[in-house]
Amino acid sequence: MDDKFDIQAYMTRGVEKVVAASLKATLRDPRESAFMVKFAAASRKASKIRAEAEKAGEHIPLS
């Protein structure tokens, strides 16, 4: 197998799936939905920051 397993991408996709499912579950409560939208945005931003740091040679763990 030539492709290297990317744990960072795998974990990020997992978090995105959990957030999407949670957002669907909170649609009846606007406050919960707002929280989940903010959480999703923060998660996406953190993922981009980790990716940029990785390109620069610095590893920042997901958790």
All heavy atoms as TSV, in Angstrom:
chain	resi	resn	atom	element	x	y	z
A	1	MET	N	N	0.837	-1.176	0.000
A	1	MET	CA	C	0.000	0.000	0.000
A	1	MET	C	C	0.884	1.242	0.000
A	1	MET	O	O	1.622	1.484	0.936
A	1	MET	CB	C	-0.889	-0.028	1.231
A	1	MET	CG	C	-1.950	0.991	1.142
A	1	MET	SD	S	-3.335	0.599	2.035
A	1	MET	CE	C	-3.752	0.943	3.409
A	2	ASP	N	N	0.844	2.018	-1.057
A	2	ASP	CA	C	1.704	3.188	-1.194
A	2	ASP	C	C	1.181	4.402	-0.444
A	2	ASP	O	O	1.947	5.255	-0.033
A	2	ASP	CB	C	1.866	3.544	-2.669
A	2	ASP	CG	C	2.645	2.485	-3.423
A	2	ASP	OD1	O	3.175	1.560	-2.792
A	2	ASP	OD2	O	2.736	2.618	-4.643
A	3	ASP	N	N	-0.137	4.509	-0.302
A	3	ASP	CA	C	-0.716	5.678	0.352
A	3	ASP	C	C	-0.519	5.581	1.857
A	3	ASP	O	O	-0.735	4.549	2.468
A	3	ASP	CB	C	-2.215	5.795	0.045
A	3	ASP	CG	C	-2.465	6.098	-1.424
A	3	ASP	OD1	O	-1.584	6.712	-2.052
A	3	ASP	OD2	O	-3.535	5.710	-1.927
A	4	LYS	N	N	-0.123	6.711	2.432
A	4	LYS	CA	C	0.078	6.783	3.865
A	4	LYS	C	C	-1.248	7.143	4.538
A	4	LYS	O	O	-1.961	8.017	4.071
A	4	LYS	CB	C	1.139	7.845	4.161
A	4	LYS	CG	C	1.633	7.850	5.577
A	4	LYS	CD	C	2.866	8.716	5.713
A	4	LYS	CE	C	2.428	10.141	5.957
A	4	LYS	NZ	N	3.517	11.033	6.307
A	5	PHE	N	N	-1.603	6.449	5.611
A	5	PHE	CA	C	-2.831	6.721	6.337
A	5	PHE	C	C	-2.692	8.055	7.056
A	5	PHE	O	O	-1.732	8.283	7.788
A	5	PHE	CB	C	-3.115	5.602	7.338
A	5	PHE	CG	C	-4.360	5.825	8.141
A	5	PHE	CD1	C	-5.606	5.741	7.543
A	5	PHE	CD2	C	-4.284	6.127	9.477
A	5	PHE	CE1	C	-6.761	5.939	8.278
A	5	PHE	CE2	C	-5.429	6.327	10.222
A	5	PHE	CZ	C	-6.675	6.235	9.619
A	6	ASP	N	N	-3.649	8.938	6.853
A	6	ASP	CA	C	-3.618	10.273	7.458
A	6	ASP	C	C	-4.597	10.303	8.622
A	6	ASP	O	O	-5.789	10.534	8.453
A	6	ASP	CB	C	-3.990	11.327	6.411
A	6	ASP	CG	C	-3.847	12.746	6.919
A	6	ASP	OD1	O	-3.508	12.935	8.109
A	6	ASP	OD2	O	-4.073	13.666	6.117
A	7	ILE	N	N	-4.077	10.068	9.828
A	7	ILE	CA	C	-4.927	10.023	11.013
A	7	ILE	C	C	-5.595	11.373	11.257
A	7	ILE	O	O	-6.731	11.439	11.716
A	7	ILE	CB	C	-4.139	9.553	12.260
A	7	ILE	CG1	C	-5.062	9.351	13.470
A	7	ILE	CG2	C	-3.057	10.563	12.617
A	7	ILE	CD1	C	-5.932	8.151	13.379
A	8	GLN	N	N	-4.892	12.451	10.952
A	8	GLN	CA	C	-5.445	13.796	11.156
A	8	GLN	C	C	-6.713	13.987	10.309
A	8	GLN	O	O	-7.738	14.438	10.805
A	8	GLN	CB	C	-4.401	14.849	10.780
A	8	GLN	CG	C	-4.763	16.246	11.157
A	8	GLN	CD	C	-4.615	16.484	12.642
A	8	GLN	OE1	O	-3.808	15.847	13.305
A	8	GLN	NE2	N	-5.399	17.380	13.166
A	9	ALA	N	N	-6.639	13.635	9.049
A	9	ALA	CA	C	-7.798	13.770	8.159
A	9	ALA	C	C	-8.918	12.831	8.591
A	9	ALA	O	O	-10.093	13.208	8.581
A	9	ALA	CB	C	-7.396	13.490	6.716
A	10	TYR	N	N	-8.557	11.612	8.998
A	10	TYR	CA	C	-9.543	10.644	9.450
A	10	TYR	C	C	-10.300	11.164	10.670
A	10	TYR	O	O	-11.535	11.104	10.727
A	10	TYR	CB	C	-8.839	9.321	9.770
A	10	TYR	CG	C	-9.738	8.266	10.345
A	10	TYR	CD1	C	-10.592	7.536	9.528
A	10	TYR	CD2	C	-9.718	7.985	11.708
A	10	TYR	CE1	C	-11.412	6.551	10.053
A	10	TYR	CE2	C	-10.539	7.011	12.241
A	10	TYR	CZ	C	-11.386	6.303	11.414
A	10	TYR	OH	O	-12.196	5.342	11.935
A	11	MET	N	N	-9.587	11.679	11.646
A	11	MET	CA	C	-10.213	12.200	12.865
A	11	MET	C	C	-11.044	13.449	12.571
A	11	MET	O	O	-12.120	13.621	13.129
A	11	MET	CB	C	-9.140	12.504	13.916
A	11	MET	CG	C	-8.400	11.280	14.413
A	11	MET	SD	S	-9.451	10.126	15.289
A	11	MET	CE	C	-9.763	11.030	16.770
A	12	THR	N	N	-10.555	14.300	11.695
A	12	THR	CA	C	-11.295	15.509	11.335
A	12	THR	C	C	-12.624	15.145	10.689
A	12	THR	O	O	-13.667	15.719	11.026
A	12	THR	CB	C	-10.456	16.397	10.396
A	12	THR	OG1	O	-9.268	16.795	11.095
A	12	THR	CG2	C	-11.225	17.631	9.971
A	13	ARG	N	N	-12.612	14.183	9.777
A	13	ARG	CA	C	-13.861	13.744	9.145
A	13	ARG	C	C	-14.817	13.158	10.178
A	13	ARG	O	O	-16.026	13.371	10.114
A	13	ARG	CB	C	-13.581	12.732	8.037
A	13	ARG	CG	C	-13.065	13.353	6.757
A	13	ARG	CD	C	-13.051	12.359	5.600
A	13	ARG	NE	N	-12.332	11.124	5.886
A	13	ARG	CZ	C	-11.032	10.938	5.719
A	13	ARG	NH1	N	-10.284	11.926	5.255
A	13	ARG	NH2	N	-10.462	9.779	5.997
A	14	GLY	N	N	-14.284	12.439	11.141
A	14	GLY	CA	C	-15.109	11.870	12.199
A	14	GLY	C	C	-15.778	12.947	13.032
A	14	GLY	O	O	-16.980	12.864	13.334
A	15	VAL	N	N	-15.019	13.967	13.390
A	15	VAL	CA	C	-15.583	15.080	14.166
A	15	VAL	C	C	-16.650	15.798	13.350
A	15	VAL	O	O	-17.716	16.145	13.869
A	15	VAL	CB	C	-14.474	16.062	14.617
A	15	VAL	CG1	C	-15.064	17.345	15.178
A	15	VAL	CG2	C	-13.568	15.400	15.639
A	16	GLU	N	N	-16.393	15.996	12.066
A	16	GLU	CA	C	-17.373	16.670	11.216
A	16	GLU	C	C	-18.670	15.877	11.127
A	16	GLU	O	O	-19.760	16.452	11.142
A	16	GLU	CB	C	-16.794	16.907	9.825
A	16	GLU	CG	C	-15.741	17.989	9.805
A	16	GLU	CD	C	-15.040	18.131	8.469
A	16	GLU	OE1	O	-15.268	17.296	7.562
A	16	GLU	OE2	O	-14.257	19.079	8.329
A	17	LYS	N	N	-18.579	14.550	11.079
A	17	LYS	CA	C	-19.778	13.710	11.041
A	17	LYS	C	C	-20.564	13.826	12.341
A	17	LYS	O	O	-21.790	13.905	12.327
A	17	LYS	CB	C	-19.403	12.255	10.769
A	17	LYS	CG	C	-18.966	11.987	9.353
A	17	LYS	CD	C	-18.597	10.525	9.169
A	17	LYS	CE	C	-18.106	10.268	7.766
A	17	LYS	NZ	N	-17.765	8.841	7.570
A	18	VAL	N	N	-19.857	13.825	13.462
A	18	VAL	CA	C	-20.523	13.949	14.767
A	18	VAL	C	C	-21.213	15.302	14.876
A	18	VAL	O	O	-22.357	15.400	15.332
A	18	VAL	CB	C	-19.517	13.748	15.917
A	18	VAL	CG1	C	-20.109	14.146	17.251
A	18	VAL	CG2	C	-19.037	12.312	15.956
A	19	VAL	N	N	-20.538	16.355	14.451
A	19	VAL	CA	C	-21.120	17.693	14.513
A	19	VAL	C	C	-22.352	17.779	13.621
A	19	VAL	O	O	-23.381	18.334	14.024
A	19	VAL	CB	C	-20.074	18.772	14.126
A	19	VAL	CG1	C	-20.721	20.118	13.912
A	19	VAL	CG2	C	-19.008	18.862	15.203
A	20	ALA	N	N	-22.278	17.220	12.418
A	20	ALA	CA	C	-23.430	17.260	11.509
A	20	ALA	C	C	-24.623	16.522	12.108
A	20	ALA	O	O	-25.758	17.015	12.069
A	20	ALA	CB	C	-23.056	16.660	10.159
A	21	ALA	N	N	-24.385	15.355	12.684
A	21	ALA	CA	C	-25.468	14.593	13.304
A	21	ALA	C	C	-26.028	15.336	14.518
A	21	ALA	O	O	-27.245	15.364	14.727
A	21	ALA	CB	C	-24.972	13.210	13.705
A	22	SER	N	N	-25.147	15.951	15.293
A	22	SER	CA	C	-25.590	16.702	16.469
A	22	SER	C	C	-26.406	17.915	16.065
A	22	SER	O	O	-27.400	18.252	16.713
A	22	SER	CB	C	-24.386	17.147	17.302
A	22	SER	OG	O	-23.670	16.037	17.768
A	23	LEU	N	N	-26.000	18.566	15.007
A	23	LEU	CA	C	-26.735	19.736	14.536
A	23	LEU	C	C	-28.150	19.339	14.126
A	23	LEU	O	O	-29.119	20.018	14.472
A	23	LEU	CB	C	-26.004	20.404	13.375
A	23	LEU	CG	C	-26.616	21.694	12.840
A	23	LEU	CD1	C	-26.737	22.730	13.948
A	23	LEU	CD2	C	-25.778	22.243	11.712
A	24	LYS	N	N	-28.281	18.228	13.434
A	24	LYS	CA	C	-29.608	17.741	13.052
A	24	LYS	C	C	-30.456	17.453	14.286
A	24	LYS	O	O	-31.654	17.715	14.304
A	24	LYS	CB	C	-29.497	16.486	12.195
A	24	LYS	CG	C	-28.993	16.755	10.801
A	24	LYS	CD	C	-28.858	15.468	10.015
A	24	LYS	CE	C	-28.208	15.723	8.668
A	24	LYS	NZ	N	-27.973	14.486	7.923
A	25	ALA	N	N	-29.833	16.921	15.323
A	25	ALA	CA	C	-30.556	16.575	16.552
A	25	ALA	C	C	-30.968	17.801	17.353
A	25	ALA	O	O	-31.880	17.726	18.168
A	25	ALA	CB	C	-29.700	15.662	17.415
A	26	THR	N	N	-30.320	18.941	17.110
A	26	THR	CA	C	-30.608	20.146	17.895
A	26	THR	C	C	-31.478	21.153	17.148
A	26	THR	O	O	-31.684	22.261	17.646
A	26	THR	CB	C	-29.306	20.852	18.311
A	26	THR	OG1	O	-28.614	21.292	17.142
A	26	THR	CG2	C	-28.411	19.953	19.135
A	27	LEU	N	N	-32.014	20.788	16.020
A	27	LEU	CA	C	-32.773	21.750	15.220
A	27	LEU	C	C	-34.004	22.304	15.928
A	27	LEU	O	O	-34.462	23.391	15.594
A	27	LEU	CB	C	-33.171	21.122	13.878
A	27	LEU	CG	C	-32.018	20.920	12.909
A	27	LEU	CD1	C	-32.502	20.211	11.656
A	27	LEU	CD2	C	-31.359	22.240	12.559
A	28	ARG	N	N	-34.522	21.601	16.898
A	28	ARG	CA	C	-35.713	22.080	17.611
A	28	ARG	C	C	-35.394	23.149	18.646
A	28	ARG	O	O	-36.295	23.825	19.117
A	28	ARG	CB	C	-36.422	20.910	18.278
A	28	ARG	CG	C	-37.042	19.994	17.257
A	28	ARG	CD	C	-37.980	19.013	17.922
A	28	ARG	NE	N	-38.667	18.250	16.894
A	28	ARG	CZ	C	-38.704	16.941	16.834
A	28	ARG	NH1	N	-38.103	16.226	17.761
A	28	ARG	NH2	N	-39.352	16.328	15.869
A	29	ASP	N	N	-34.135	23.262	19.026
A	29	ASP	CA	C	-33.739	24.261	20.026
A	29	ASP	C	C	-32.729	25.213	19.384
A	29	ASP	O	O	-31.575	24.845	19.170
A	29	ASP	CB	C	-33.121	23.581	21.240
A	29	ASP	CG	C	-32.823	24.551	22.371
A	29	ASP	OD1	O	-32.790	25.778	22.143
A	29	ASP	OD2	O	-32.617	24.068	23.498
A	30	PRO	N	N	-33.144	26.439	19.101
A	30	PRO	CA	C	-32.247	27.387	18.427
A	30	PRO	C	C	-30.933	27.643	19.175
A	30	PRO	O	O	-29.890	27.828	18.556
A	30	PRO	CB	C	-33.070	28.668	18.328
A	30	PRO	CG	C	-34.487	28.237	18.480
A	30	PRO	CD	C	-34.469	27.003	19.322
A	31	ARG	N	N	-30.987	27.632	20.506
A	31	ARG	CA	C	-29.749	27.875	21.268
A	31	ARG	C	C	-28.760	26.731	21.079
A	31	ARG	O	O	-27.564	26.965	20.917
A	31	ARG	CB	C	-30.058	28.064	22.749
A	31	ARG	CG	C	-30.766	29.391	23.033
A	31	ARG	CD	C	-31.098	29.532	24.485
A	31	ARG	NE	N	-32.087	28.490	24.801
A	31	ARG	CZ	C	-32.371	28.068	26.013
A	31	ARG	NH1	N	-31.763	28.584	27.049
A	31	ARG	NH2	N	-33.277	27.137	26.215
A	32	GLU	N	N	-29.259	25.515	21.101
A	32	GLU	CA	C	-28.375	24.366	20.874
A	32	GLU	C	C	-27.835	24.378	19.452
A	32	GLU	O	O	-26.664	24.070	19.226
A	32	GLU	CB	C	-29.121	23.064	21.143
A	32	GLU	CG	C	-29.391	22.809	22.606
A	32	GLU	CD	C	-30.115	21.497	22.845
A	32	GLU	OE1	O	-30.316	20.733	21.883
A	32	GLU	OE2	O	-30.474	21.240	24.002
A	33	SER	N	N	-28.684	24.728	18.502
A	33	SER	CA	C	-28.238	24.797	17.104
A	33	SER	C	C	-27.154	25.853	16.939
A	33	SER	O	O	-26.154	25.623	16.257
A	33	SER	CB	C	-29.418	25.113	16.188
A	33	SER	OG	O	-30.334	24.052	16.188
A	34	ALA	N	N	-27.340	27.006	17.563
A	34	ALA	CA	C	-26.338	28.081	17.474
A	34	ALA	C	C	-25.008	27.615	18.060
A	34	ALA	O	O	-23.937	27.878	17.495
A	34	ALA	CB	C	-26.842	29.330	18.193
A	35	PHE	N	N	-25.071	26.913	19.191
A	35	PHE	CA	C	-23.850	26.391	19.804
A	35	PHE	C	C	-23.142	25.432	18.852
A	35	PHE	O	O	-21.927	25.506	18.668
A	35	PHE	CB	C	-24.168	25.686	21.128
A	35	PHE	CG	C	-22.983	24.973	21.703
A	35	PHE	CD1	C	-22.017	25.667	22.410
A	35	PHE	CD2	C	-22.810	23.610	21.506
A	35	PHE	CE1	C	-20.908	25.018	22.924
A	35	PHE	CE2	C	-21.708	22.945	22.008
A	35	PHE	CZ	C	-20.755	23.651	22.723
A	36	MET	N	N	-23.905	24.522	18.241
A	36	MET	CA	C	-23.304	23.538	17.342
A	36	MET	C	C	-22.708	24.200	16.101
A	36	MET	O	O	-21.663	23.773	15.617
A	36	MET	CB	C	-24.318	22.471	16.942
A	36	MET	CG	C	-24.678	21.528	18.071
A	36	MET	SD	S	-23.264	20.763	18.907
A	36	MET	CE	C	-22.487	19.867	17.582
A	37	VAL	N	N	-23.344	25.238	15.592
A	37	VAL	CA	C	-22.793	25.959	14.437
A	37	VAL	C	C	-21.465	26.604	14.819
A	37	VAL	O	O	-20.487	26.530	14.076
A	37	VAL	CB	C	-23.807	26.999	13.909
A	37	VAL	CG1	C	-23.150	27.949	12.923
A	37	VAL	CG2	C	-24.994	26.297	13.265
A	38	LYS	N	N	-21.417	27.219	16.009
A	38	LYS	CA	C	-20.167	27.840	16.476
A	38	LYS	C	C	-19.089	26.785	16.695
A	38	LYS	O	O	-17.919	26.992	16.352
A	38	LYS	CB	C	-20.414	28.620	17.762
A	38	LYS	CG	C	-21.206	29.886	17.554
A	38	LYS	CD	C	-21.463	30.591	18.866
A	38	LYS	CE	C	-22.356	31.786	18.677
A	38	LYS	NZ	N	-22.663	32.445	19.950
A	39	PHE	N	N	-19.497	25.642	17.269
A	39	PHE	CA	C	-18.544	24.559	17.497
A	39	PHE	C	C	-17.990	24.038	16.172
A	39	PHE	O	O	-16.791	23.795	16.041
A	39	PHE	CB	C	-19.209	23.424	18.282
A	39	PHE	CG	C	-18.288	22.272	18.545
A	39	PHE	CD1	C	-17.388	22.316	19.593
A	39	PHE	CD2	C	-18.320	21.152	17.733
A	39	PHE	CE1	C	-16.533	21.255	19.837
A	39	PHE	CE2	C	-17.462	20.085	17.963
A	39	PHE	CZ	C	-16.569	20.130	19.019
A	40	ALA	N	N	-18.865	23.882	15.187
A	40	ALA	CA	C	-18.430	23.396	13.869
A	40	ALA	C	C	-17.442	24.371	13.241
A	40	ALA	O	O	-16.432	23.956	12.668
A	40	ALA	CB	C	-19.631	23.196	12.958
A	41	ALA	N	N	-17.723	25.664	13.347
A	41	ALA	CA	C	-16.822	26.670	12.784
A	41	ALA	C	C	-15.467	26.644	13.492
A	41	ALA	O	O	-14.412	26.719	12.843
A	41	ALA	CB	C	-17.450	28.050	12.884
A	42	ALA	N	N	-15.492	26.520	14.817
A	42	ALA	CA	C	-14.239	26.469	15.576
A	42	ALA	C	C	-13.452	25.208	15.238
A	42	ALA	O	O	-12.220	25.248	15.108
A	42	ALA	CB	C	-14.536	26.523	17.071
A	43	SER	N	N	-14.148	24.106	15.049
A	43	SER	CA	C	-13.493	22.851	14.694
A	43	SER	C	C	-12.842	22.947	13.315
A	43	SER	O	O	-11.711	22.495	13.116
A	43	SER	CB	C	-14.516	21.714	14.715
A	43	SER	OG	O	-13.930	20.509	14.350
A	44	ARG	N	N	-13.549	23.529	12.384
A	44	ARG	CA	C	-13.008	23.692	11.025
A	44	ARG	C	C	-11.781	24.608	11.052
A	44	ARG	O	O	-10.766	24.341	10.407
A	44	ARG	CB	C	-14.082	24.271	10.103
A	44	ARG	CG	C	-13.662	24.292	8.652
A	44	ARG	CD	C	-14.807	24.637	7.727
A	44	ARG	NE	N	-15.764	23.520	7.678
A	44	ARG	CZ	C	-17.045	23.609	8.029
A	44	ARG	NH1	N	-17.542	24.755	8.414
A	44	ARG	NH2	N	-17.830	22.566	7.961
A	45	LYS	N	N	-11.843	25.696	11.826
A	45	LYS	CA	C	-10.714	26.627	11.930
A	45	LYS	C	C	-9.498	25.927	12.549
A	45	LYS	O	O	-8.377	26.074	12.071
A	45	LYS	CB	C	-11.114	27.839	12.771
A	45	LYS	CG	C	-10.024	28.855	12.931
A	45	LYS	CD	C	-10.482	30.039	13.756
A	45	LYS	CE	C	-9.337	31.014	13.964
A	45	LYS	NZ	N	-9.737	32.131	14.825
A	46	ALA	N	N	-9.744	25.145	13.612
A	46	ALA	CA	C	-8.649	24.424	14.266
A	46	ALA	C	C	-8.011	23.421	13.313
A	46	ALA	O	O	-6.787	23.264	13.303
A	46	ALA	CB	C	-9.163	23.727	15.515
A	47	SER	N	N	-8.833	22.783	12.497
A	47	SER	CA	C	-8.309	21.822	11.523
A	47	SER	C	C	-7.394	22.509	10.518
A	47	SER	O	O	-6.329	21.986	10.168
A	47	SER	CB	C	-9.466	21.143	10.804
A	47	SER	OG	O	-8.989	20.246	9.850
A	48	LYS	N	N	-7.799	23.677	10.065
A	48	LYS	CA	C	-6.961	24.428	9.112
A	48	LYS	C	C	-5.654	24.866	9.759
A	48	LYS	O	O	-4.586	24.801	9.138
A	48	LYS	CB	C	-7.731	25.638	8.591
A	48	LYS	CG	C	-8.844	25.267	7.642
A	48	LYS	CD	C	-9.598	26.493	7.169
A	48	LYS	CE	C	-10.761	26.085	6.269
A	48	LYS	NZ	N	-11.536	27.237	5.819
A	49	ILE	N	N	-5.717	25.280	11.019
A	49	ILE	CA	C	-4.505	25.695	11.733
A	49	ILE	C	C	-3.557	24.512	11.884
A	49	ILE	O	O	-2.343	24.632	11.663
A	49	ILE	CB	C	-4.860	26.292	13.106
A	49	ILE	CG1	C	-5.550	27.651	12.915
A	49	ILE	CG2	C	-3.627	26.432	13.990
A	49	ILE	CD1	C	-6.150	28.228	14.179
A	50	ARG	N	N	-4.100	23.327	12.248
A	50	ARG	CA	C	-3.255	22.135	12.374
A	50	ARG	C	C	-2.631	21.759	11.040
A	50	ARG	O	O	-1.460	21.387	10.973
A	50	ARG	CB	C	-4.069	20.964	12.927
A	50	ARG	CG	C	-4.334	21.037	14.412
A	50	ARG	CD	C	-4.893	19.727	14.951
A	50	ARG	NE	N	-6.111	19.325	14.274
A	50	ARG	CZ	C	-7.327	19.737	14.580
A	50	ARG	NH1	N	-7.485	20.599	15.572
A	50	ARG	NH2	N	-8.381	19.314	13.927
A	51	ALA	N	N	-3.390	21.881	9.955
A	51	ALA	CA	C	-2.868	21.539	8.630
A	51	ALA	C	C	-1.725	22.473	8.240
A	51	ALA	O	O	-0.698	22.029	7.701
A	51	ALA	CB	C	-3.974	21.583	7.586
A	52	GLU	N	N	-1.889	23.750	8.496
A	52	GLU	CA	C	-0.830	24.722	8.183
A	52	GLU	C	C	0.417	24.460	9.028
A	52	GLU	O	O	1.539	24.541	8.521
A	52	GLU	CB	C	-1.331	26.156	8.400
A	52	GLU	CG	C	-2.345	26.618	7.383
A	52	GLU	CD	C	-1.788	26.645	5.966
A	52	GLU	OE1	O	-0.630	27.079	5.770
A	52	GLU	OE2	O	-2.519	26.223	5.054
A	53	ALA	N	N	0.220	24.146	10.305
A	53	ALA	CA	C	1.357	23.856	11.182
A	53	ALA	C	C	2.080	22.594	10.701
A	53	ALA	O	O	3.309	22.528	10.732
A	53	ALA	CB	C	0.880	23.695	12.618
A	54	GLU	N	N	1.308	21.603	10.263
A	54	GLU	CA	C	1.897	20.352	9.770
A	54	GLU	C	C	2.766	20.625	8.535
A	54	GLU	O	O	3.851	20.062	8.392
A	54	GLU	CB	C	0.785	19.352	9.442
A	54	GLU	CG	C	1.244	17.942	9.277
A	54	GLU	CD	C	1.619	17.262	10.594
A	54	GLU	OE1	O	0.952	17.500	11.605
A	54	GLU	OE2	O	2.597	16.493	10.558
A	55	LYS	N	N	2.300	21.496	7.651
A	55	LYS	CA	C	3.083	21.862	6.464
A	55	LYS	C	C	4.387	22.533	6.852
A	55	LYS	O	O	5.396	22.398	6.165
A	55	LYS	CB	C	2.283	22.801	5.565
A	55	LYS	CG	C	1.171	22.122	4.829
A	55	LYS	CD	C	0.410	23.116	3.983
A	55	LYS	CE	C	-0.812	22.495	3.327
A	55	LYS	NZ	N	-1.616	23.491	2.589
A	56	ALA	N	N	4.364	23.255	7.984
A	56	ALA	CA	C	5.557	23.939	8.457
A	56	ALA	C	C	6.460	23.025	9.295
A	56	ALA	O	O	7.473	23.454	9.818
A	56	ALA	CB	C	5.157	25.165	9.297
A	57	GLY	N	N	6.053	21.744	9.440
A	57	GLY	CA	C	6.874	20.789	10.156
A	57	GLY	C	C	6.554	20.655	11.626
A	57	GLY	O	O	7.272	19.985	12.366
A	58	GLU	N	N	5.475	21.255	12.086
A	58	GLU	CA	C	5.085	21.164	13.487
A	58	GLU	C	C	3.810	20.341	13.601
A	58	GLU	O	O	2.816	20.601	12.929
A	58	GLU	CB	C	4.819	22.578	14.034
A	58	GLU	CG	C	4.439	22.613	15.472
A	58	GLU	CD	C	4.186	24.019	15.970
A	58	GLU	OE1	O	4.375	24.971	15.209
A	58	GLU	OE2	O	3.793	24.149	17.130
A	59	HIS	N	N	3.835	19.346	14.468
A	59	HIS	CA	C	2.663	18.480	14.646
A	59	HIS	C	C	1.866	18.953	15.853
A	59	HIS	O	O	2.394	19.048	16.956
A	59	HIS	CB	C	3.072	17.025	14.833
A	59	HIS	CG	C	1.905	16.133	15.079
A	59	HIS	ND1	N	0.986	15.838	14.087
A	59	HIS	CD2	C	1.480	15.509	16.180
A	59	HIS	CE1	C	0.056	15.057	14.597
A	59	HIS	NE2	N	0.343	14.837	15.866
A	60	ILE	N	N	0.596	19.247	15.628
A	60	ILE	CA	C	-0.313	19.624	16.716
A	60	ILE	C	C	-1.377	18.531	16.772
A	60	ILE	O	O	-2.142	18.363	15.817
A	60	ILE	CB	C	-0.972	20.999	16.453
A	60	ILE	CG1	C	0.104	22.074	16.343
A	60	ILE	CG2	C	-1.958	21.332	17.567
A	60	ILE	CD1	C	-0.408	23.425	15.930
A	61	PRO	N	N	-1.446	17.792	17.883
A	61	PRO	CA	C	-2.419	16.709	17.982
A	61	PRO	C	C	-3.860	17.223	17.943
A	61	PRO	O	O	-4.133	18.358	18.321
A	61	PRO	CB	C	-2.124	16.045	19.323
A	61	PRO	CG	C	-0.958	16.732	19.887
A	61	PRO	CD	C	-0.622	17.909	19.061
A	62	LEU	N	N	-4.763	16.337	17.529
A	62	LEU	CA	C	-6.163	16.684	17.443
A	62	LEU	C	C	-6.741	17.010	18.807
A	62	LEU	O	O	-7.550	17.913	18.948
A	62	LEU	CB	C	-6.956	15.538	16.799
A	62	LEU	CG	C	-8.436	15.762	16.587
A	62	LEU	CD1	C	-8.671	16.934	15.630
A	62	LEU	CD2	C	-9.090	14.512	16.048
A	63	SER	N	N	-6.344	16.262	19.805
A	63	SER	CA	C	-6.899	16.511	21.146
A	63	SER	C	C	-5.823	16.878	22.121
A	63	SER	O	O	-4.675	16.717	21.918
A	63	SER	CB	C	-7.651	15.290	21.632
A	63	SER	OG	O	-6.819	14.165	21.641
